[in-house]
Amino acid sequence: KLPLALSSDDLRALLRLGADELFTLQNGAQHIYYKLMDDFITEARLAEVREQTRGLVEEQLGNYEPAVEEALVHLINDAVQVNQIPSFEKTQQAKQEAMAAVPPVMTIIPKGAAVVREGTVVTDEQIKILEELGLYKPKLSMQRVLGVFLMVGACLSVLFGYLFRYRQDLTKTSRYLTVLGVVMLLVAATCRLLMQYSAFLTPVAIASILVTTLMDRRMGLLVTGVMALLIGVMANSLPVCGVSFLTGAVGVLALSRVDSRNQMIRATLLVGLANLLAVAAFELVDVRPLQEMMEASGWGVFNGLISGWIAVGSLPMFESFFGT
């Protein structure tokens, strides 16, 4: 049973009818109701379905006075309700299938073609093309600059907080702090310089190997994490942050004996392999084309190898200059 409400006018119109007429109206109203409810009625289609009621009443029960027909329309429309509730899971699945069925849109810019001309209004699409081609970089906003400063401050606070809390032996003289600052600054500058060629050309492992060799493995891992976060913010890329940390950590863990040249060579090769696997993994997650994935992986191998070579080559300089 459905809770139906009738106005006083509708009640008066129906009460004037006899028993036989009421029985006929009841059967007719039920027939119209079941016909309407056989349709799939969602919340969005409810008003549309109820609009059909008046036409059906006039068609099947049109021999009654208008007040009676109006009462029937009100009764039936009160009874007609939503009978289909959308499934969130099925809707999301349908959206995903529809998105997967649409091929990616690729815009080919011929060599020498003019993307924009002087004096014309630049559209959002043209700006995106220029960014993809590396011909335009958006201006830095104060919000982004503030965010970078906060991230750098947080990372350095963690690093030096660890030093002064747990490694006071390294803070008694300025020698180790100077080494740490110079290594991190040089590696950050090198990463920023090489990023213009590839986002994955970020030799964070240089700092990992040098700090591990000059200090210890715990400091090497901590510096690796801090540098990876900073480089990730600098590149505005989570994959770059992940690859930098993974390859740097491999460089630290590969140095089982920091005084062995063979171990340094082994660490260099392992860092190169780790770069290859990490870059390939992130490219597969992003579903990149095979050609882009191979190119990025090649940069990853090169990044790993030069990281090890630079670290090994610069180690004697740091040892003699800072007396570590």
Order of alpha helices (4+ residues) and beta strands (2+ residues): alpha-alpha-alpha-alpha-alpha-alpha-alpha-alpha-alpha-alpha-alpha-alpha-alpha-alpha-alpha
